[in-house]
C-alpha cells in the first residue's frame, strides 16, 4: 500500500522526513490512508474522510476526451495533513481545498492532496480538482472491462468494482456513499444520461448541456454515464414514479416489450422486498457489443442489448440489494448477487415456472453441469479478486437464502426477513457478519450454524440437507 506523502530520500533524516510528510512543522494531522484495505482491492477507497457529495462538471468531445471539474464535499474522520482521491489515467491541472490552492501529487491511481492547513477531525471540507484527458478502460482481474468504454459515436462509463476512478476523482469504494450532481456538455445531437433525476437541459453554440441529480446515497461503482445517439423515453409507473430510459435506436424494438413490463416488475419487487428505495427508475439499453455484461447502475441498470425478463428482474432487485443495501467490502458481494439471483427464483416461482425448491434441488444435484465452478469456493469467501463475480457468489449465494427459507419453515417469515433486511439497512452498508447476526436475531430458536458452516463458508459440495 502506497503512502499519501511523496517518497523521501533515505539520506533525509527521520525528523525532516516527518516534517515534510506533515507539510510543515508544528502540525498534528496525519495523512489519510491510500486505501481502505479491502480484502480484494486494497488500493480502492481512501482513509481519513467520508464523502457526502460529488459535484461533477464534464465536457466531452467526439474523440472521447474529457475536461472535468470535480468538487468533492467530505467530512474528516481524523485530523488530516494529507488525503488521497482515486483517479486513474487523467491529467490533473489544479487542486484546491476550501478555495485555497493545495499541493498535490498524482501517481498511478492515487491523487495525494496536501492542504495548506490541516483539516481537523469533524470538519466538512471541499476539494476541487480540475482535470482532463482521454479516460482509460480498466481491465478487471477476471478479464472484464469497465471504466470508460468507447462506443460508436459515444461512450459508456461503468464502475464495478473500481472503474469510476477512470472518469472522476473520488473515494471509490462501496463503503463510502454520497449524493451526486452531474453536469455534462456534449456535441449537439448527442444525449447524455446518468443516474437520478434530469435537472436541466440547454443547447447553445452547437453543444448541449445535461444535468442529472442523485439525491439518495450512491456508491461510485454504480454511477454511470452514457453518451451517444439514444432514444430517450420518459414516463411514470401507475403509482406516479418517474421512469427515465435511454435505448440504442437499433435496440428500440427488441427491448420495447420487456421494458414495457418494468412497472410490473417494480410493483412485484415492492411487494416482495418493500418500498422502492429511490425516486426514479428506468433502464439504459446499449449496443450488445458496448459492454460484456449488464450492471445494476443506480436508478437505471445498463443492459447490453435488449434484456429478457429474468435479467430485468435481477438488475431491478439490485436496487434494493446492492444499491440501497450496499456491501461493506467486495468480500460481501454475495449479499448483492445471491439476493438478486434469488429474486429471479422467486419471480419464476410466482409466474408459472419452477419453484425455488425445484431450482435449488436441480443445482444441488446437477449444478456443476451448468456452472462448472459452482462448488469451487464458498460464496462468502471467494479465492481472490478474479472470482468475486464467480458462479458460487450468484448461484450458491441464492442457495444460502433458500436454506434459510427451508430452516425457517415459514414463507411469510422468510419474506418478512427479506423486506426487513432491506428496510433496516436502507441507503447504508452491510457485511456478511451483519446479515448472519440479523438472521439469528430474527429467528433465535433456529440453529443456523450448519447453514453458515456448510453453505456460506464451507468448501466443496455441502451435501443434501
Secondary structure, 3 states (H helix, E strand, C coil): CCCCCCCCCCCCCHHHHHHHHCCCCCCCCEECCCCCCCCCCCCCCCCCEEEEEEEEEEEECCCCEEEEEEEEEEEECCCEEEEEEECCCCEEEEEEECCEECEEEEECCEEEEECCCCECCCCEEEEEEEEEEECCEEECCCCCEEEEEEECCEEEEECCCCHHHHCCCECCCCCCCEEEEEEEEEECCCEEEECCEEEEEEEECCEEEEEEEEEEEECHHHCCEEEECEEEEEEECCCCCEEEEEEEHHHHHHHHHHHCCHHHHHHHHHHHHCCCCCCEECEEEECCCCCCCCECCCCCEEEECCCCHHHHHHHHHCCCECCCEEECCHHHCHHHHHHHHHHHHHHHHHCCCCCHHHHHHHHHHHHHHHCCCCCCCCCCCCCCHHHCCCHHHHHHHHHHHHHHHHHHCCHHHHHHHHHHHHHHCCCEEECHHHHHHHHHHHCCCCCCHHHHHHHHCCCCCCCCC
